[in-house]
Amino acid sequence: MSKRDAFLEAACGEKVEDFLHFIQLHKDKAEPFDVEEVVQEMPRNQRLTLWRKLDSLLQDVLQELPPERWAEGLEEGMEVESAVDPTHVMAVVDGVTLVADVSIKVLEDDEAYSALLEIAHRLHDVLVSLPVSEAPLQLHIHTLCEAWWKKGLKEKEQFGRAAFLISLQKSFTLKKPGVAIQRVWSLHDVLLSLDYTSEENKQIIDLLLQCFHRPNYVRNDDGKRFLVFLFSWNVNFIWVIHGTIKNQLEFYSKTMTTHIMEIYFRAWKKASGDFLEKIESSCIQDFMQNAIFLRRASPVHGKVRQIVSYFHSRKGCRKLDKMLCNLYKPILWKALSVPNFEVRANATYLFTEAFPVHDPEQSNQNIDEAIQKQLDTAMGLLDDPHPTVRCNAILGVCKILSKCWELLPPTIVTDFLKKLVMELATDCSSADVRCSVFKCLTIVLDNGLSHPLLEKLLPTLKYSLHDNSEKVRIAFLDMLIKVKAVRAAKFWDVCNMDHLLARLAIDSHPVSKRVVDLLFKSFFPVNEAEREWCSRCITLIQMNPMAARKFYQHLHKHTAPTNIIKMMLAIRRAVNSCIQTDCEVSEINDSNKENSAAEPLLGKDMAVVSSLLEIVVILWRSVEKSLKQNQEAQKYTFAKFGSVMSKYFQAFEDERCTVPLIQLASFMPPAAVPTFSCGVLSRLRRMDSGAAATQYGQLLDCMCSWGLAADILVLITDWLTEALPKQGDNTKRKVRIQETVEAKPDLALAYLEYLFCHTLAREEVLALGPQPLKHLHTVLGNWRSVLDTYLSSSTEDPKSPSVETSLKVFMHHGRLGAHLQHSSSEGRDYLLSLEHVAAWVAERVLPFLTKRTNEEEEEEEASEKFQPLAAQITEGFLSVCRDVLLVDLADETFKGQILHLCSLTLLSEAGYLCIPAVLLILKEVADRLVPEDNNNNNSNQAQENKEDATTVILGVVANIFQKIIELLARRLKKDPEEGKLLCQSAVPGLAGFLQVAQTCAPLCGVFSTLFAVVIVEKIHLLQKTTHPEEVITPESLEDMPPMSSILLSVILKSSSLTRAFLTEVSSSFDSEAITSLNELAAVLHVLAVVRHTGQSKAGLKSAAASVQQQIHKHAVASEDTRDIQRVIYESSVKTLNEILDL
């Protein structure tokens, strides 16, 4: 039996296993059996028989187990023996699909295929209800449907629709959809057979619209072809597509928008008839209108403009020019003269970008007249009253000049440029307009034909370099750089070199950077010899020394480190010429004998020499990292400069020269400058106690850069130890200072301050490790005994250090402890030390803030004498604690101890003196305890405990704040002048604390305290009113009582604080805390003050509405116009109406 007959016989239910075996042989590449070959060899009657038998087989297996039950059968695992195996059924369906697919390929033109059509229908039904898990089978049936469509067989529309729909769906789900998109494009003709208005195709329409959201479609070439085709499917679909794109435009990236505008353009280009008219009127003109009428702040305005600009950029073909002319005609020219400046500005941009807007089918005369009219319009727009329109007009005119220079009459070109250069470049009403002129002239410069005319006009702009607006100066310099780049003119003819250097010397970084860009080749000709570099450097110094320093600060951005090192060595040779004598030439320039005679001679001009040395420092600092990476170059540079440093120090004793020389020495190792390095520590020892930081700062930097910070620390420690008064005989102690020099504790503290205030020095000191710093910390702590002495003795010991010095040491002890705690990896030793100091302050210092009324008069006078000192100590320590809190070093224990100290301080009689310091402490504590949003629902017990501790601490903070308010009110009452000064000093701390309190729920009660104080003070004033004339509604803070005035001044400076305060006002009515007429009047007086500041109108009206609900309950029936309550009521109602009428 032949293969054909065997295969035909196997195609039935009884021999289905044989059929599946044949299918398996076909799939096995090692076997010679090929189904396509067998089917092709069959005569037509056999093929028809085969299709009928396969149709019968397919019908039988699908009746036994429909596709809807395949997924259920696979999940149940076929536990019931009689059940049909879904795997077997799917194998049969797959085999039939394979035969049907190859049958389509070999089908002849006039061959009957009704049985094959039945098979295709059954497989189509399977495809519709196939489980998602059966992707291979779905692909095979999908391929069959696609082949049926492409073959053009009967009822192809049904199969084409199915193939198209599945391809479309797959293109959305696949990670790499390129092949699927290609398949969609190959089936795009299917759409032409579908009814756009049919409900059956709604799913496909929705999917088609989604294609415009998908970057994979928009960026893919086949996808882009498909999206362009969709514009030609149905006229009514164009508007739907356009609406979809507009809705998504806000979310498109710039790249996506670029692809979208290309799709629109290609769709328009291919369209004709009704489709072309629809695209132009519904899409392109709609974009034009939106580009004109949308606000510039709109998130889609830029993208709409980008799409319209794409059409402008394609101008040149007759069809496009005519389309732009027709579509702009009804909207553009009107928009150029509307009252709204944004519309005019948008229209100006589009008009000048699309210039010339003309109909190419008109006569040449009409076109010329239209263009002349448009040029006149552009000139008029340059005089528009709004600067934004003028800026857009400047940009447009410059683009027109650059693009159409040779086409425009010379008189028009000259008029435009004169308008820009002579008038708009000096427009004093708008810096933006001036800036636009210079930015846009660079566009004109791109056209070489403009250079001769601009060469004559640009010098009139030279003073724009000194414009009071930085952005104008930047734009002017950018234009000069462009002039230089295109060689339109000599930039120094446009702007004098002296002016450029003057601006370089004093201007900001963005400006000076551009001046350097402009002058770089002039003062650093890279292709010239190094001596020429040095010569230009000296010239630059002589012209403007400060500009020279700025120039060389930017040099490393323009040239390689090698050239900078060469420049440093060239300057060295030039400086050497100042100190050469006949016998020293060979010593100093031994390695550069061939160049020595050619070096620039400076003579004895110390100003130039000092500037050269400063420039060497600047250059060295710019290549310091590069030198560290090249050890050989570093050693060479050290050797060259080290060999002459001692002679420089001898020859140049002027201070201007000494400063850069010391900086140079700090760059080198001490061995390279032995003469200088050996004397630095001695100079620091001999420094006068009152020396300024400029005298010792560089020396300290040198020591630190040489790794000798430990020696400075020893000196500081020894001086502080020596200056400390001895406790009894201490003859065994050995002073480590080698020279007999008096101890200078003030200078030691100055050195210590410098070391810890400068980052590089601080890092070197902290890198020494804990031992020397711990010793210094102990020595500083010992100075507390001096403060003890001052507090316990009424007579001053002339040999003891001053109180000021002792206080400084006390502060430095705390700050050094903070540094050590920060650098300590574990433990809280130094926080514990600060806590001990807090205990000492509470025990020994705070008692002096309490007046002793029952003691003898002399002791009371002594106590008052020590009060300022006690306040200084307390404030100083609280300041240190605030710094510890500020850098987040404090733990819960430390915060608790410091808050306890604050409480004790405020309880003292004179504790009010420390209120400003306490407020700063409260602010930092609260700021670090503001609860964070916790989205984790599984918070554990530890987290809850932490929250409880936080709540307790914040409760203490609120209580302390309330005590502060009470103390301020008491001082104002007792001594108004002193109270006002105290309140003014507390304002910064109060403002900071309230800013934190408004964000922290546990601290919202502080606004209740403030509200209560303000209202009580105002009520007290109203109660004392005896005459109707005294009932005056306040208009400003000055009209309020003292305490209220100060508190409200803090609150009303911040809109957020004002809102929080007004919220508290409203909540007080909700709790019925405000009921009486005087209370309501007091609230209205506060609201009147808030009203005059213009803050938080919504919160103000809400609070006023709460007052309105209660004020009418207190209407006074008395007709006596002198009745105080009646006057207060009428005044309150008037104030309330004024607030509500806002």
Disulfide bonds with the S-S distance in Angstrom:
none
